[in-house]
Amino acid sequence: MTFLLDLASWTLLCAGGFFCIVGGIGLVRMPDFYTRMHAASVVETLGAGLILLGLMLQAGFTLVAAKLLMIGLLIFFASPAASHALARAALLRGLAPRLAEREDASSKP
Amino acid sequence: MFAAAGLALLATLLLALVRAALGPSVFDRLQAANTIGTCAMLLLAVLGFLGGRPEFLDLALVYGLLNVIGVIAVLKFFRQGDLGDPGDGPGDADAGGAEGKARR
């Protein structure tokens, strides 16, 4: 039983780390601010959720798991609000999203 | 296994730092700062498990709260447009305009 828990926790932690790295690579390589924000949201939803779930499996039914749940709820509610405020501020500041019809075939990166 | 997750989080921190260093606009840097805050919070939680000291989770909670408040405060500052930007102030059109007009 404890082996199964360890296996599940290890899988969740590794998957969370993988999604975090994917989000980080997307944050560097994406061409536009809004697409970069899309890549960064992978870190805040899937990466954070999987890593916290893996840690919660290690903790069991203790106070540590409750604190991990609080951290998860904090990320769950606060990070969409921060992303929304960021995108709205960028739009109001006049940062235009990069659209498909604006680029022609010769200027593709 | 905690070390693997910690190393992945450190790599993500490094990538976000690269984006913060070469981000063309200030919003890219803010997005990178937000990602760095989230990653640091997760890294604190993982480090607590790695060292067998679950008190680190309290530090992670406080760090997350400060990170969110910091990002939203900086964004409010940018939406009011008080950074010596000449000419057009943003945010006349819609919500949040009441505060903006009151401050301007």
Backbone of each chain as ProteinMPNN parsed JSONL, in Angstrom:
{"seq_chain_A": "MTFLLDLASWTLLCAGGFFCIVGGIGLVRMPDFYTRMHAASVVETLGAGLILLGLMLQAGFTLVAAKLLMIGLLIFFASPAASHALARAALLRGLAPRLAEREDASSKP", "coords_chain_A": {"N_chain_A": [[0.829, -1.204, 0.0], [1.859, 1.241, 0.863], [3.844, 1.342, -0.982], [2.412, 1.653, -3.331], [1.308, 4.151, -2.878], [3.634, 5.674, -2.81], [4.467, 5.321, -5.421], [2.386, 6.526, -6.898], [2.605, 9.129, -5.927], [5.184, 9.773, -6.765], [4.852, 9.673, -9.534], [3.015, 11.756, -9.898], [4.499, 13.95, -8.994], [6.618, 13.984, -10.806], [5.236, 14.401, -13.199], [4.16, 16.909, -12.676], [6.523, 18.432, -12.475], [7.418, 18.121, -15.089], [5.39, 19.476, -16.536], [5.787, 22.011, -15.514], [8.312, 22.638, -16.547], [7.692, 22.599, -19.244], [5.926, 24.777, -19.392], [7.723, 26.8, -18.706], [9.528, 26.717, -20.862], [7.787, 27.409, -22.913], [7.243, 29.977, -22.061], [9.598, 31.258, -22.646], [9.902, 30.866, -25.415], [7.605, 31.554, -26.876], [5.935, 33.734, -29.249], [4.557, 36.096, -28.618], [3.075, 38.426, -26.296], [0.587, 37.641, -25.254], [0.36, 34.974, -25.961], [2.497, 34.054, -24.527], [1.515, 34.422, -21.998], [-0.43, 32.506, -22.003], [1.197, 30.247, -22.051], [2.396, 30.493, -19.583], [0.317, 30.043, -17.885], [0.098, 27.347, -17.82], [2.003, 26.516, -16.0], [0.874, 27.469, -13.666], [-1.539, 26.171, -13.328], [-1.618, 23.292, -14.112], [0.991, 22.369, -13.487], [1.414, 23.305, -10.822], [-0.838, 22.197, -9.588], [-0.486, 19.403, -9.924], [1.958, 18.963, -8.617], [1.346, 19.775, -6.007], [-0.635, 17.929, -5.43], [0.816, 15.564, -5.475], [2.539, 16.011, -3.303], [0.629, 16.095, -1.337], [-0.273, 13.483, -1.269], [1.957, 12.32, -0.154], [1.853, 13.394, 2.38], [-0.448, 12.512, 3.706], [-3.37, 12.244, 5.902], [-3.036, 14.852, 7.486], [-2.09, 17.87, 9.251], [-0.351, 19.057, 7.566], [-1.228, 18.34, 5.034], [-3.565, 19.811, 4.985], [-2.525, 22.385, 4.965], [-1.248, 22.31, 2.507], [-3.473, 22.072, 0.896], [-4.568, 24.577, 1.347], [-2.628, 26.197, 0.133], [-2.973, 25.318, -2.477], [-5.613, 26.177, -2.962], [-5.217, 28.905, -2.761], [-3.562, 29.404, -4.99], [-5.349, 28.565, -6.911], [-7.431, 30.426, -6.833], [-6.203, 32.941, -6.906], [-4.355, 33.162, -8.967], [-5.715, 33.122, -11.545], [-7.025, 35.575, -11.233], [-4.895, 37.374, -11.11], [-3.808, 36.939, -13.651], [-5.892, 37.769, -15.262], [-6.032, 40.497, -14.573], [-3.57, 41.257, -15.507], [-3.691, 40.783, -18.313], [-5.74, 42.523, -18.941], [-4.708, 44.983, -18.195], [-2.62, 45.091, -20.019], [-4.01, 45.166, -22.45], [-5.428, 47.568, -22.14], [-3.346, 49.291, -22.052], [-2.648, 49.31, -24.647], [-1.226, 47.318, -25.897], [-1.03, 45.436, -28.582], [-2.455, 42.353, -29.616], [-0.792, 39.833, -31.506], [-1.779, 39.207, -34.696], [-3.107, 36.899, -37.155], [-3.495, 37.686, -39.811], [-1.877, 39.777, -40.141], [0.78, 39.205, -40.535], [2.87, 38.374, -43.266], [3.859, 35.779, -45.591], [6.574, 35.815, -45.933], [7.785, 36.935, -43.74], [7.815, 35.236, -41.635], [8.94, 33.88, -38.564]], "CA_chain_A": [[0.0, 0.0, 0.0], [2.726, 2.419, 0.882], [4.562, 1.369, -2.256], [1.511, 2.23, -4.334], [1.216, 5.595, -2.616], [4.879, 6.285, -3.246], [4.497, 5.308, -6.879], [1.468, 7.559, -7.381], [3.158, 10.432, -5.588], [6.338, 10.014, -7.637], [4.334, 9.977, -10.875], [2.407, 13.094, -9.906], [5.55, 14.961, -8.856], [7.373, 14.068, -12.056], [4.383, 15.027, -14.2], [4.109, 18.332, -12.358], [7.785, 19.04, -12.886], [7.44, 18.162, -16.553], [4.544, 20.559, -17.033], [6.424, 23.274, -15.153], [9.376, 22.929, -17.511], [7.031, 22.928, -20.512], [5.464, 26.154, -19.287], [8.88, 27.696, -18.738], [10.037, 26.787, -22.241], [6.832, 28.215, -23.663], [7.394, 31.368, -21.629], [10.743, 31.846, -23.34], [9.911, 30.722, -26.86], [6.401, 32.021, -27.563], [6.264, 34.979, -29.959], [3.714, 37.241, -28.309], [2.819, 38.495, -24.86], [-0.618, 36.899, -24.853], [0.666, 33.546, -26.039], [3.367, 33.762, -23.383], [0.663, 34.294, -20.821], [-1.045, 31.181, -22.116], [2.177, 29.244, -21.64], [2.665, 30.609, -18.146], [-0.804, 29.515, -17.107], [0.318, 25.912, -17.644], [2.728, 26.357, -14.74], [0.062, 27.791, -12.498], [-2.648, 25.237, -13.135], [-1.301, 21.865, -14.142], [2.217, 22.088, -12.744], [1.202, 23.503, -9.391], [-1.825, 21.246, -9.094], [0.057, 18.046, -9.834], [2.99, 18.897, -7.573], [0.694, 19.835, -4.694], [-1.334, 16.656, -5.196], [1.823, 14.571, -5.123], [2.976, 16.258, -1.921], [-0.474, 15.766, -0.44], [-0.263, 12.029, -1.109], [3.016, 11.984, 0.788], [1.573, 13.877, 3.73], [-1.528, 11.794, 4.373], [-4.387, 13.088, 6.528], [-2.434, 15.603, 8.583], [-2.188, 19.323, 9.12], [0.459, 19.418, 6.401], [-2.09, 18.232, 3.864], [-4.487, 20.953, 5.019], [-1.793, 23.569, 4.499], [-1.056, 22.161, 1.066], [-4.759, 22.39, 0.279], [-4.708, 26.036, 1.386], [-1.768, 26.747, -0.923], [-3.629, 25.027, -3.755], [-6.767, 27.066, -3.126], [-4.691, 30.251, -3.01], [-3.159, 29.472, -6.394], [-6.53, 28.355, -7.743], [-8.245, 31.631, -6.93], [-5.471, 34.198, -7.095], [-3.593, 33.275, -10.202], [-6.553, 33.642, -12.619], [-7.282, 37.006, -11.033], [-3.695, 38.111, -11.51], [-3.669, 36.845, -15.097], [-6.925, 38.629, -15.838], [-5.625, 41.893, -14.396], [-2.403, 41.493, -16.361], [-4.119, 40.877, -19.706], [-6.565, 43.722, -19.078], [-3.818, 46.142, -18.171], [-1.87, 45.13, -21.268], [-4.911, 45.626, -23.513], [-5.735, 48.976, -21.951], [-2.141, 50.051, -22.374], [-2.477, 49.362, -26.084], [-0.359, 46.257, -26.404], [-1.917, 44.712, -29.493], [-2.094, 40.964, -29.873], [-0.271, 39.583, -32.846], [-2.837, 38.494, -35.397], [-2.611, 36.035, -38.23], [-3.484, 38.285, -41.148], [-0.931, 40.882, -40.22], [2.084, 38.749, -41.011], [2.855, 37.69, -44.555], [4.57, 34.501, -45.55], [8.035, 35.96, -45.985], [8.335, 37.433, -42.482], [7.615, 34.301, -40.534], [10.214, 33.589, -37.887]], "C_chain_A": [[0.863, 1.254, 0.0], [3.571, 2.519, -0.373], [3.701, 1.998, -3.337], [1.387, 3.735, -4.137], [2.475, 6.312, -3.084], [4.949, 6.375, -4.763], [3.606, 6.408, -7.45], [2.034, 8.944, -7.114], [4.347, 10.785, -6.486], [5.878, 10.387, -9.04], [3.769, 11.39, -10.932], [3.477, 14.171, -9.825], [6.322, 15.111, -10.161], [6.54, 14.723, -13.153], [4.27, 16.524, -13.941], [5.379, 19.056, -12.747], [7.903, 19.148, -14.387], [6.598, 19.311, -17.082], [5.108, 21.922, -16.663], [7.501, 23.635, -16.168], [8.78, 23.292, -18.865], [6.528, 24.377, -20.504], [6.605, 27.151, -19.339], [9.448, 27.841, -20.136], [9.098, 27.608, -23.111], [6.941, 29.685, -23.307], [8.582, 32.024, -22.337], [10.502, 31.884, -24.842], [8.684, 31.257, -27.579], [6.609, 33.424, -28.149], [5.59, 36.23, -29.43], [3.471, 37.276, -26.811], [1.641, 37.62, -24.456], [-0.393, 35.4, -24.952], [1.612, 33.138, -24.92], [2.565, 33.604, -22.104], [-0.047, 32.951, -20.812], [-0.073, 30.092, -21.679], [2.418, 29.298, -20.141], [1.52, 30.052, -17.318], [-0.7, 28.004, -16.964], [1.035, 25.65, -16.319], [1.785, 26.505, -13.555], [-1.111, 26.854, -12.304], [-2.158, 23.801, -13.028], [-0.053, 21.552, -13.327], [2.01, 22.197, -11.248], [0.232, 22.479, -8.83], [-1.252, 19.856, -8.936], [1.102, 17.939, -8.739], [2.354, 18.927, -6.182], [-0.046, 18.551, -4.386], [-0.344, 15.559, -4.82], [2.337, 14.756, -3.705], [1.892, 15.873, -0.928], [-0.574, 14.255, -0.231], [0.832, 11.596, -0.153], [2.644, 12.341, 2.216], [0.523, 13.036, 4.446], [-2.523, 12.755, 5.001], [-3.791, 13.802, 7.734], [-2.675, 17.089, 8.361], [-1.41, 19.807, 7.909], [-0.38, 19.364, 5.134], [-3.088, 19.385, 3.825], [-3.793, 22.224, 4.537], [-1.543, 23.505, 3.004], [-2.341, 22.481, 0.316], [-4.989, 23.896, 0.267], [-3.857, 26.693, 0.308], [-2.399, 26.518, -2.287], [-4.817, 25.936, -4.004], [-6.31, 28.492, -3.419], [-4.283, 30.406, -4.465], [-4.392, 29.415, -7.286], [-7.351, 29.625, -7.896], [-7.45, 32.861, -7.334], [-4.792, 34.28, -8.444], [-4.46, 33.603, -11.423], [-6.864, 35.122, -12.467], [-6.089, 37.836, -11.466], [-3.519, 38.081, -13.019], [-4.677, 37.744, -15.796], [-6.521, 40.1, -15.732], [-4.464, 42.225, -15.323], [-2.82, 41.678, -17.809], [-4.916, 42.16, -19.93], [-5.694, 44.979, -19.078], [-3.037, 46.245, -19.471], [-2.746, 45.628, -22.408], [-5.198, 47.107, -23.376], [-4.53, 49.847, -22.237], [-1.877, 50.084, -23.864], [-1.495, 48.352, -26.629], [-1.212, 45.343, -27.27], [-1.491, 43.258, -29.594], [-1.665, 40.776, -31.31], [-1.255, 38.691, -33.594], [-2.286, 37.79, -36.62], [-2.52, 36.777, -39.542], [-2.472, 39.407, -41.255], [0.414, 40.432, -40.776], [1.93, 38.082, -42.369], [3.85, 36.531, -44.495], [6.078, 34.673, -45.481], [8.613, 36.319, -44.624], [8.085, 36.491, -41.331], [8.944, 33.952, -39.885], [10.633, 32.138, -38.104]], "O_chain_A": [[0.629, 2.195, -0.758], [3.969, 3.608, -0.788], [4.186, 2.777, -4.157], [1.364, 4.499, -5.102], [2.415, 7.395, -3.667], [5.424, 7.364, -5.32], [4.005, 7.131, -8.363], [1.956, 9.829, -7.966], [4.504, 11.93, -6.911], [6.43, 11.292, -9.665], [4.01, 12.129, -11.887], [3.383, 15.192, -10.506], [6.643, 16.224, -10.575], [7.061, 15.507, -13.946], [4.282, 17.32, -14.88], [5.33, 20.163, -13.284], [8.42, 20.136, -14.91], [7.032, 20.041, -17.972], [4.932, 22.887, -17.406], [7.601, 24.783, -16.601], [9.286, 24.176, -19.557], [6.685, 25.106, -21.483], [6.481, 28.218, -19.94], [9.81, 28.939, -20.558], [9.54, 28.401, -23.942], [6.751, 30.548, -24.164], [8.558, 33.227, -22.596], [10.874, 32.864, -25.488], [8.72, 31.402, -28.8], [7.379, 34.213, -27.601], [6.016, 37.335, -29.765], [3.643, 36.266, -26.129], [1.691, 36.938, -23.432], [-0.895, 34.637, -24.126], [1.544, 32.016, -24.42], [2.878, 32.778, -21.247], [-0.241, 32.338, -19.763], [-0.464, 29.131, -21.017], [2.622, 28.266, -19.502], [1.722, 29.634, -16.177], [-1.337, 27.426, -16.083], [0.722, 24.695, -15.608], [1.88, 25.771, -12.571], [-1.633, 26.757, -11.193], [-2.272, 23.173, -11.975], [-0.033, 20.585, -12.564], [2.38, 21.298, -10.493], [0.439, 21.951, -7.737], [-1.497, 19.194, -7.928], [1.142, 16.947, -8.01], [2.773, 18.193, -5.287], [-0.094, 18.116, -3.236], [-0.626, 14.727, -3.957], [2.548, 13.781, -2.984], [2.175, 15.392, 0.169], [-0.921, 13.799, 0.859], [0.669, 10.62, 0.58], [3.068, 11.671, 3.158], [0.593, 12.864, 5.662], [-2.53, 13.943, 4.68], [-4.019, 13.397, 8.874], [-3.359, 17.503, 7.425], [-1.748, 20.822, 7.3], [-0.264, 20.227, 4.264], [-3.42, 19.88, 2.749], [-4.372, 23.031, 3.81], [-1.615, 24.52, 2.311], [-2.313, 23.082, -0.758], [-5.536, 24.438, -0.694], [-4.301, 27.63, -0.355], [-2.372, 27.395, -3.15], [-5.014, 26.415, -5.121], [-6.925, 29.201, -4.217], [-4.608, 31.405, -5.105], [-4.476, 30.123, -8.29], [-7.907, 29.879, -8.964], [-7.968, 33.732, -8.033], [-4.667, 35.368, -9.008], [-3.978, 34.324, -12.297], [-6.956, 35.845, -13.46], [-6.244, 38.874, -12.109], [-3.123, 39.084, -13.613], [-4.362, 38.397, -16.791], [-6.655, 40.856, -16.695], [-4.38, 43.33, -15.859], [-2.369, 42.612, -18.471], [-4.79, 42.806, -20.971], [-5.915, 45.908, -19.855], [-2.809, 47.344, -19.976], [-2.298, 46.417, -23.24], [-5.213, 47.833, -24.37], [-4.672, 51.008, -22.621], [-0.984, 50.801, -24.317], [-0.981, 48.527, -27.734], [-2.021, 44.569, -26.758], [-0.298, 42.961, -29.651], [-2.124, 41.478, -32.211], [-1.529, 37.564, -33.18], [-1.165, 38.044, -37.061], [-1.593, 36.551, -40.319], [-2.235, 39.931, -42.343], [1.109, 41.215, -41.423], [0.988, 37.324, -42.6], [4.564, 36.333, -43.512], [6.785, 33.777, -45.021], [9.785, 36.05, -44.359], [8.138, 36.898, -40.171], [9.948, 33.753, -40.569], [11.678, 31.716, -37.607]]}, "seq_chain_B": "MFAAAGLALLATLLLALVRAALGPSVFDRLQAANTIGTCAMLLLAVLGFLGGRPEFLDLALVYGLLNVIGVIAVLKFFRQGDLGDPGDGPGDADAGGAEGKARR", "coords_chain_B": {"N_chain_B": [[12.773, 11.71, -5.044], [11.553, 14.066, -4.468], [13.615, 15.724, -5.01], [13.774, 15.654, -7.78], [11.431, 16.997, -8.581], [12.023, 19.439, -7.397], [14.281, 20.199, -8.85], [13.151, 20.488, -11.387], [11.467, 22.627, -10.872], [13.367, 24.545, -10.318], [14.559, 24.794, -12.82], [12.417, 25.862, -14.239], [12.216, 28.285, -12.928], [14.587, 29.453, -13.786], [14.115, 29.697, -16.546], [11.962, 31.479, -16.535], [13.293, 33.616, -15.489], [15.006, 34.241, -17.561], [13.105, 35.133, -19.407], [12.202, 37.369, -18.029], [14.468, 38.89, -18.133], [14.852, 39.488, -20.859], [12.413, 40.385, -21.738], [10.299, 42.217, -23.892], [8.257, 44.102, -23.272], [6.847, 45.72, -20.365], [4.927, 44.16, -19.312], [5.535, 41.58, -19.958], [7.64, 41.186, -18.23], [6.299, 41.397, -15.835], [4.637, 39.203, -15.996], [6.547, 37.214, -15.952], [7.501, 37.655, -13.397], [5.293, 36.927, -11.911], [5.145, 34.209, -12.522], [7.576, 33.402, -11.457], [7.051, 33.874, -8.774], [5.006, 31.99, -8.24], [6.41, 29.625, -8.784], [8.386, 29.783, -6.856], [6.907, 29.53, -4.572], [5.926, 26.896, -4.817], [8.382, 25.654, -4.809], [9.269, 26.169, -2.247], [7.457, 24.617, -0.795], [8.146, 22.061, -1.716], [10.786, 21.942, -0.852], [10.423, 21.944, 1.888], [9.382, 19.383, 2.248], [11.561, 17.977, 1.341], [13.578, 18.471, 3.163], [12.389, 17.508, 5.4], [11.027, 19.26, 7.01], [8.153, 20.528, 7.733], [7.426, 23.089, 8.343], [8.027, 24.874, 6.445], [5.898, 25.197, 4.806], [4.267, 27.177, 5.788], [5.787, 29.404, 5.26], [5.589, 29.265, 2.494], [2.892, 29.811, 2.109], [2.689, 32.479, 3.05], [4.409, 33.69, 1.261], [3.045, 33.303, -1.135], [0.719, 34.855, -0.748], [1.854, 37.415, -0.518], [2.97, 37.632, -3.031], [0.769, 37.668, -4.788], [-0.566, 39.978, -3.94], [1.416, 41.845, -4.458], [1.709, 41.687, -7.286], [-0.83, 42.506, -8.16], [-0.943, 45.055, -7.096], [1.144, 46.346, -8.493], [0.084, 46.182, -11.04], [-2.211, 47.765, -10.85], [-0.949, 50.179, -10.509], [0.237, 50.463, -13.001], [-1.999, 50.627, -14.603], [-3.165, 53.004, -13.882], [-1.372, 54.676, -15.02], [0.977, 56.245, -14.274], [3.671, 56.562, -14.779], [5.298, 58.443, -15.909], [4.622, 58.389, -18.522], [4.102, 59.898, -21.567], [1.216, 61.741, -22.576], [-1.483, 59.828, -23.642], [-3.581, 58.623, -21.255], [-4.411, 55.469, -19.857], [-7.351, 53.343, -19.688], [-9.821, 54.719, -19.714], [-12.161, 53.798, -20.628], [-13.784, 51.821, -19.335], [-14.598, 49.571, -16.655], [-13.226, 50.142, -13.403], [-12.729, 52.639, -13.975], [-13.795, 54.58, -12.377], [-12.23, 54.735, -10.081], [-9.889, 55.468, -11.33], [-10.521, 57.951, -12.436], [-11.036, 59.318, -10.134], [-8.546, 59.391, -9.062], [-7.069, 60.741, -10.909]], "CA_chain_B": [[11.728, 12.168, -5.961], [11.346, 15.504, -4.237], [14.712, 16.437, -5.661], [13.448, 15.807, -9.198], [10.461, 18.088, -8.707], [12.71, 20.684, -7.071], [15.131, 20.589, -9.972], [12.28, 20.97, -12.457], [11.017, 23.972, -10.507], [14.501, 25.468, -10.478], [14.717, 25.052, -14.255], [11.36, 26.793, -14.627], [12.604, 29.604, -12.412], [15.64, 29.986, -14.65], [13.511, 30.103, -17.817], [11.196, 32.702, -16.286], [14.264, 34.699, -15.291], [15.436, 34.634, -18.904], [12.043, 35.949, -20.001], [12.179, 38.664, -17.343], [15.626, 39.684, -18.54], [14.764, 39.99, -22.235], [11.051, 40.694, -22.138], [10.276, 43.535, -24.522], [7.395, 45.063, -22.585], [6.855, 45.567, -18.907], [3.962, 43.118, -18.941], [6.265, 40.31, -19.993], [8.414, 41.07, -16.992], [5.363, 41.124, -14.743], [4.208, 37.803, -16.112], [7.664, 36.405, -15.475], [7.554, 37.792, -11.939], [4.202, 36.115, -11.378], [5.55, 32.803, -12.635], [8.647, 33.184, -10.486], [6.433, 33.778, -7.459], [4.334, 30.691, -8.112], [7.424, 28.571, -8.722], [9.081, 29.862, -5.569], [5.988, 28.977, -3.57], [5.976, 25.435, -4.936], [9.724, 25.204, -4.428], [9.323, 26.174, -0.782], [6.725, 23.44, -0.311], [8.942, 20.861, -2.013], [11.964, 21.966, 0.018], [9.999, 21.514, 3.205], [9.319, 17.926, 2.259], [12.895, 17.435, 1.086], [14.352, 18.533, 4.382], [11.638, 16.986, 6.519], [10.58, 20.338, 7.901], [6.918, 21.042, 7.133], [7.149, 24.502, 8.669], [8.246, 25.67, 5.244], [4.626, 25.433, 4.13], [3.782, 28.493, 6.223], [6.522, 30.386, 4.454], [5.04, 29.234, 1.142], [1.603, 30.522, 2.127], [2.923, 33.923, 3.166], [5.017, 34.144, 0.009], [2.01, 33.377, -2.158], [-0.127, 36.028, -0.505], [2.601, 38.635, -0.849], [3.164, 37.663, -4.472], [-0.473, 38.094, -5.433], [-0.824, 41.384, -3.617], [2.414, 42.644, -5.163], [1.416, 41.769, -8.719], [-2.029, 43.314, -8.4], [-0.616, 46.457, -6.802], [1.922, 46.891, -9.602], [-0.792, 46.333, -12.199], [-3.022, 48.967, -10.637], [-0.072, 51.32, -10.761], [0.422, 50.637, -14.432], [-3.246, 51.014, -15.257], [-3.389, 54.433, -13.694], [-0.503, 55.378, -15.947], [1.711, 57.299, -13.586], [5.102, 56.298, -14.861], [5.951, 59.395, -16.793], [4.292, 58.114, -19.912], [3.493, 61.123, -22.085], [0.003, 61.673, -23.373], [-2.731, 59.119, -23.437], [-3.761, 57.78, -20.084], [-5.227, 54.308, -20.183], [-8.414, 52.94, -18.792], [-10.952, 55.618, -19.605], [-13.356, 53.25, -21.249], [-14.693, 50.898, -18.651], [-14.55, 49.355, -15.219], [-12.021, 50.668, -12.788], [-12.602, 54.027, -14.383], [-14.169, 55.472, -11.285], [-11.032, 54.96, -9.276], [-8.91, 56.186, -12.137], [-10.893, 59.36, -12.54], [-10.883, 59.933, -8.82], [-7.137, 59.634, -8.76], [-6.457, 61.683, -11.837]], "C_chain_B": [[11.385, 13.628, -5.721], [12.424, 16.315, -4.927], [14.43, 16.636, -7.145], [12.467, 16.955, -9.404], [11.123, 19.428, -8.394], [13.602, 21.155, -8.198], [14.303, 21.114, -11.143], [11.8, 22.383, -12.149], [12.145, 24.98, -10.638], [14.732, 25.797, -11.948], [13.646, 26.024, -14.739], [11.653, 28.2, -14.136], [13.647, 30.252, -13.313], [15.058, 30.48, -15.977], [12.698, 31.388, -17.645], [12.132, 33.884, -16.07], [14.812, 35.185, -16.627], [14.388, 35.522, -19.559], [11.987, 37.316, -19.329], [13.354, 39.522, -17.774], [15.426, 40.254, -19.933], [13.351, 40.281, -22.69], [10.948, 42.077, -22.735], [9.402, 44.546, -23.789], [7.433, 44.798, -21.091], [5.905, 44.461, -18.471], [4.589, 41.738, -19.024], [7.042, 40.103, -18.708], [7.498, 40.777, -15.811], [4.862, 39.691, -14.784], [5.305, 36.87, -15.617], [7.766, 36.478, -13.953], [6.47, 36.962, -11.273], [4.556, 34.633, -11.405], [6.643, 32.474, -11.632], [8.062, 33.057, -9.078], [5.753, 32.446, -7.239], [5.35, 29.566, -7.965], [8.153, 28.598, -7.386], [8.207, 29.305, -4.454], [6.004, 27.454, -3.608], [7.326, 24.902, -4.486], [9.895, 25.198, -2.914], [8.609, 24.961, -0.206], [7.545, 22.17, -0.528], [10.173, 20.795, -1.116], [11.622, 21.564, 1.444], [9.901, 20.009, 3.307], [10.701, 17.318, 2.11], [13.738, 17.437, 2.354], [13.623, 17.971, 5.585], [11.189, 18.053, 7.5], [9.321, 20.958, 7.318], [6.569, 22.461, 7.55], [7.335, 25.394, 7.46], [6.939, 25.984, 4.53], [4.019, 26.767, 4.55], [4.482, 29.601, 5.446], [5.958, 30.442, 3.038], [3.718, 29.977, 1.077], [1.804, 32.03, 2.163], [3.51, 34.468, 1.871], [3.972, 34.263, -1.085], [1.109, 34.579, -1.978], [0.582, 37.313, -0.892], [2.772, 38.765, -2.351], [1.915, 38.18, -5.182], [-0.737, 39.568, -5.186], [0.16, 42.281, -4.366], [2.09, 42.796, -6.631], [0.209, 42.655, -8.973], [-1.764, 44.781, -8.098], [0.165, 47.079, -7.946], [1.032, 47.099, -10.821], [-1.718, 47.524, -12.048], [-2.203, 50.212, -10.955], [0.095, 51.55, -12.246], [-0.853, 51.063, -15.112], [-3.571, 52.471, -15.017], [-2.468, 55.248, -14.566], [0.275, 56.503, -15.316], [3.212, 57.118, -13.668], [5.809, 57.234, -15.815], [5.711, 59.113, -18.251], [3.607, 59.341, -20.493], [2.178, 60.847, -22.786], [-1.047, 60.746, -22.812], [-2.725, 58.267, -22.184], [-4.672, 56.624, -20.429], [-6.455, 54.223, -19.304], [-9.533, 53.936, -18.654], [-12.255, 54.906, -19.905], [-14.301, 52.602, -20.253], [-14.334, 50.762, -17.19], [-13.195, 49.709, -14.634], [-11.843, 52.137, -13.13], [-12.926, 54.991, -13.264], [-12.968, 55.793, -10.414], [-10.013, 55.786, -10.033], [-9.231, 57.666, -12.228], [-10.717, 60.059, -11.2], [-9.418, 60.247, -8.554], [-6.537, 60.671, -9.684], [-6.886, 63.078, -11.549]], "O_chain_B": [[10.981, 14.343, -6.638], [12.191, 17.439, -5.371], [14.799, 17.664, -7.714], [12.65, 17.786, -10.294], [10.829, 20.435, -9.039], [13.684, 22.351, -8.481], [14.701, 22.068, -11.812], [11.731, 23.233, -13.037], [11.92, 26.129, -11.02], [15.06, 26.932, -12.292], [13.925, 26.906, -15.551], [11.379, 29.183, -14.826], [13.595, 31.454, -13.572], [15.444, 31.537, -16.477], [12.737, 32.275, -18.498], [11.806, 35.016, -16.425], [15.054, 36.378, -16.815], [14.716, 36.53, -20.185], [11.748, 38.321, -19.999], [13.255, 40.749, -17.783], [15.795, 41.403, -20.176], [13.099, 40.413, -23.888], [11.457, 43.033, -22.15], [9.761, 45.72, -23.692], [7.974, 43.795, -20.624], [6.059, 43.892, -17.39], [4.231, 40.835, -18.268], [7.1, 38.999, -18.167], [7.851, 40.021, -14.906], [4.686, 39.048, -13.749], [5.037, 35.869, -14.952], [8.08, 35.484, -13.297], [6.684, 36.368, -10.216], [4.306, 33.9, -10.449], [6.641, 31.402, -11.028], [8.518, 32.235, -8.283], [5.9, 31.835, -6.18], [5.185, 28.669, -7.138], [8.499, 27.548, -6.845], [8.702, 28.686, -3.511], [6.086, 26.799, -2.569], [7.414, 23.843, -3.866], [10.578, 24.336, -2.362], [9.084, 24.346, 0.749], [7.631, 21.315, 0.353], [10.562, 19.715, -0.671], [12.421, 20.926, 2.128], [10.284, 19.418, 4.317], [10.987, 16.266, 2.683], [14.518, 16.514, 2.59], [14.175, 17.953, 6.685], [10.995, 17.777, 8.684], [9.422, 21.846, 6.472], [5.527, 22.984, 7.155], [6.864, 26.532, 7.438], [6.872, 26.924, 3.739], [3.334, 27.415, 3.758], [3.87, 30.588, 5.035], [5.855, 31.516, 2.445], [3.446, 30.69, 0.111], [1.173, 32.769, 1.408], [3.16, 35.564, 1.432], [3.999, 35.207, -1.874], [0.77, 35.253, -2.95], [-0.008, 38.195, -1.516], [2.725, 39.869, -2.892], [2.002, 39.028, -6.07], [-1.087, 40.313, -6.102], [-0.213, 43.349, -4.851], [2.179, 43.895, -7.177], [0.219, 43.468, -9.898], [-2.302, 45.659, -8.773], [-0.109, 48.213, -8.337], [1.197, 48.075, -11.554], [-1.983, 48.226, -13.024], [-2.685, 51.16, -11.576], [0.095, 52.691, -12.707], [-0.807, 51.79, -16.104], [-4.191, 53.113, -15.864], [-2.754, 56.415, -14.833], [0.222, 57.631, -15.807], [3.942, 57.476, -12.744], [6.796, 56.865, -16.451], [6.48, 59.532, -19.116], [2.601, 59.785, -19.94], [2.035, 59.854, -23.499], [-1.45, 60.863, -21.654], [-1.958, 57.311, -22.069], [-5.608, 56.782, -21.213], [-6.582, 54.937, -18.309], [-10.152, 54.016, -17.593], [-13.326, 55.35, -19.49], [-15.51, 52.818, -20.327], [-13.835, 51.697, -16.562], [-12.161, 49.59, -15.291], [-10.927, 52.796, -12.639], [-12.388, 56.097, -13.213], [-12.718, 56.944, -10.058], [-9.362, 56.673, -9.48], [-8.352, 58.52, -12.115], [-10.31, 61.219, -11.13], [-9.09, 61.24, -7.905], [-5.614, 61.395, -9.308], [-6.466, 64.008, -12.237]]}, "name": "protein", "num_of_chains": 2, "seq": "MTFLLDLASWTLLCAGGFFCIVGGIGLVRMPDFYTRMHAASVVETLGAGLILLGLMLQAGFTLVAAKLLMIGLLIFFASPAASHALARAALLRGLAPRLAEREDASSKPMFAAAGLALLATLLLALVRAALGPSVFDRLQAANTIGTCAMLLLAVLGFLGGRPEFLDLALVYGLLNVIGVIAVLKFFRQGDLGDPGDGPGDADAGGAEGKARR"}
